[in-house]
Amino acid sequence: MPLILDDGATEAGLESTIVAGRTVLRPGPVTRAALLDHLPGGGRGPGGKVAVTEDDGPHDRPPTGPRPSPGGRAVTAPGQLESHYAPSKALRLNALDAEADEWLIGFGAVAGDVSLSTSGSLVEAAAKLFDLLHAADANDRPRIAVAPIPSEGIGEAINDRLRRAAHR
């Protein structure tokens, strides 16, 4: 592509939530819970069953984990490939400390070389995620480690992006 427009960081730090009907195709700043709050009946369909799904059909992967590549089912929205913003270095998730050859991105009580949020704010972590992944990719250590991130709220989308970034 001969031109890339960069309008700076997004307000929420992560790309948008993508929804088709009542299926979340890509988790983002608008969480599944927030969607349910704004649907008639709290998002419950006939028989009281929650009618907003986290996935796009039966499968054996986590509901917000890597999505199919073009060789599998059709990609219907941006960010559904198994690997999305993958740093050039190996990325280890849920790290409580750095190994000797790793740059650690901390969160909350897990201190690191840098931190997504020392206070444990998921909103702050979302806003800093891609900048800190870029910084970790640019430093001289050959591997990257990231502290555990809670999966509630926007943490679901942060973990989705981290799993994709770690996919090799």
C-alpha positions as CSV (number, residue, x, y, z in Angstrom):
1,M,0.0,0.0,0.0
2,P,1.6,3.3,-1.0
3,L,0.0,5.4,1.8
4,I,-1.0,4.7,5.3
5,L,-3.1,7.3,7.2
6,D,-2.5,7.4,11.0
7,D,-4.9,9.4,13.0
8,G,-3.4,8.5,16.3
9,A,-4.6,6.3,19.1
10,T,-8.3,5.3,19.3
11,E,-10.2,6.6,22.2
12,A,-10.5,3.0,23.7
13,G,-7.1,1.8,22.5
14,L,-8.4,-1.1,20.5
15,E,-10.2,-1.5,17.3
16,S,-14.0,-1.5,17.2
17,T,-16.3,-4.4,18.3
18,I,-17.7,-6.0,15.2
19,V,-21.2,-7.5,15.4
20,A,-23.3,-9.2,12.7
21,G,-26.9,-9.6,13.8
22,R,-26.5,-10.9,17.3
23,T,-23.0,-12.5,16.8
24,V,-19.9,-10.8,18.1
25,L,-17.4,-11.3,15.2
26,R,-14.5,-9.4,16.9
27,P,-14.6,-8.4,20.6
28,G,-13.7,-4.7,21.2
29,P,-14.4,-1.8,23.5
30,V,-18.2,-2.4,23.4
31,T,-18.4,-5.6,25.4
32,R,-20.9,-8.5,25.0
33,A,-22.4,-7.4,28.4
34,A,-22.9,-3.9,27.1
35,L,-24.6,-5.2,24.0
36,L,-26.9,-7.3,26.1
37,D,-27.8,-4.2,28.2
38,H,-29.0,-2.4,25.1
39,L,-31.1,-5.1,23.5
40,P,-34.8,-5.6,24.3
41,G,-35.2,-8.1,27.1
42,G,-31.5,-7.9,28.0
43,G,-30.6,-9.8,24.8
44,R,-32.7,-12.8,25.7
45,G,-34.5,-14.5,22.9
46,P,-37.5,-17.0,23.0
47,G,-37.4,-19.2,26.1
48,G,-35.1,-16.8,28.0
49,K,-31.9,-17.9,26.2
50,V,-29.2,-15.2,25.7
51,A,-29.4,-14.3,22.1
52,V,-26.0,-12.6,21.6
53,T,-23.4,-15.2,20.8
54,E,-19.7,-14.9,21.2
55,D,-18.8,-16.9,18.2
56,D,-19.8,-17.8,14.7
57,G,-20.8,-21.4,15.1
58,P,-19.6,-24.8,16.5
59,H,-15.9,-25.1,16.8
60,D,-13.1,-26.3,19.2
61,R,-11.4,-23.0,19.8
62,P,-12.0,-20.5,22.7
63,P,-14.9,-18.1,21.9
64,T,-12.5,-15.1,21.6
65,G,-9.4,-16.9,20.5
66,P,-7.9,-17.1,17.0
67,R,-10.5,-17.1,14.2
68,P,-10.3,-19.1,11.0
69,S,-7.8,-18.2,8.4
70,P,-8.8,-17.9,4.7
71,G,-8.1,-21.7,4.4
72,G,-10.9,-22.4,6.8
73,R,-14.3,-20.8,7.0
74,A,-14.7,-17.4,5.3
75,V,-13.4,-14.3,7.0
76,T,-16.3,-12.0,7.3
77,A,-14.8,-9.0,9.2
78,P,-11.4,-7.5,9.9
79,G,-9.3,-9.0,12.6
80,Q,-10.6,-12.6,12.1
81,L,-7.3,-14.1,10.9
82,E,-5.5,-16.3,13.4
83,S,-2.5,-13.9,13.4
84,H,-3.3,-10.2,13.8
85,Y,-0.6,-7.7,14.6
86,A,2.0,-10.3,15.2
87,P,5.3,-8.8,16.5
88,S,8.4,-10.2,14.8
89,K,9.5,-11.7,18.2
90,A,8.0,-14.7,20.0
91,L,5.4,-13.6,22.5
92,R,4.7,-15.5,25.8
93,L,1.4,-14.9,27.5
94,N,0.4,-15.0,31.2
95,A,4.0,-14.4,32.4
96,L,4.5,-13.6,36.0
97,D,8.2,-12.8,35.5
98,A,10.6,-12.3,32.6
99,E,13.0,-14.9,31.5
100,A,16.6,-13.7,30.9
101,D,16.0,-13.1,27.2
102,E,12.5,-11.5,27.5
103,W,11.1,-8.0,27.7
104,L,8.2,-8.1,30.1
105,I,5.1,-6.1,29.7
106,G,3.5,-5.9,33.1
107,F,0.0,-5.4,34.4
108,G,-1.3,-4.6,37.9
109,A,0.9,-6.3,40.5
110,V,3.1,-7.9,37.9
111,A,5.9,-5.4,37.3
112,G,7.7,-5.4,34.0
113,D,10.1,-3.4,31.9
114,V,7.0,-1.4,31.1
115,S,3.4,-1.8,32.3
116,L,0.0,-1.7,30.6
117,S,-1.4,-0.4,33.9
118,T,0.2,-0.4,37.3
119,S,-3.2,0.2,38.8
120,G,-4.8,-2.8,37.0
121,S,-7.0,-0.6,34.8
122,L,-8.2,-2.5,31.7
123,V,-9.1,0.7,30.0
124,E,-5.6,2.0,30.4
125,A,-4.2,-1.3,29.3
126,A,-6.3,-1.3,26.1
127,A,-5.1,2.2,25.3
128,K,-1.4,1.2,25.7
129,L,-1.5,-2.3,24.3
130,F,-0.3,-1.7,20.7
131,D,2.3,1.0,21.6
132,L,3.9,-1.3,24.2
133,L,3.9,-4.3,21.8
134,H,5.7,-2.1,19.3
135,A,8.2,-0.9,21.9
136,A,8.8,-4.5,23.1
137,D,9.3,-5.6,19.4
138,A,11.9,-2.7,18.9
139,N,14.0,-3.4,22.0
140,D,17.2,-5.6,22.0
141,R,15.8,-8.7,23.8
142,P,14.8,-11.5,21.4
143,R,11.5,-12.4,23.1
144,I,8.4,-10.7,24.6
145,A,6.4,-11.7,27.7
146,V,3.1,-10.3,28.8
147,A,1.6,-10.5,32.3
148,P,-1.9,-12.1,32.7
149,I,-4.8,-9.8,31.8
150,P,-8.3,-10.4,33.4
151,S,-10.8,-11.5,30.8
152,E,-13.8,-9.5,32.0
153,G,-15.0,-6.4,30.1
154,I,-12.5,-5.0,27.6
155,G,-10.0,-7.6,29.0
156,E,-11.8,-10.0,26.7
157,A,-10.7,-7.9,23.6
158,I,-7.2,-7.4,25.0
159,N,-6.7,-11.1,25.4
160,D,-8.1,-11.7,22.0
161,R,-5.5,-9.4,20.5
162,L,-2.7,-10.9,22.6
163,R,-3.6,-14.5,21.5
164,R,-3.6,-13.4,17.9
165,A,-0.3,-11.6,18.4
166,A,1.2,-14.7,19.9
167,H,0.0,-17.0,17.2
168,R,2.8,-18.5,15.1
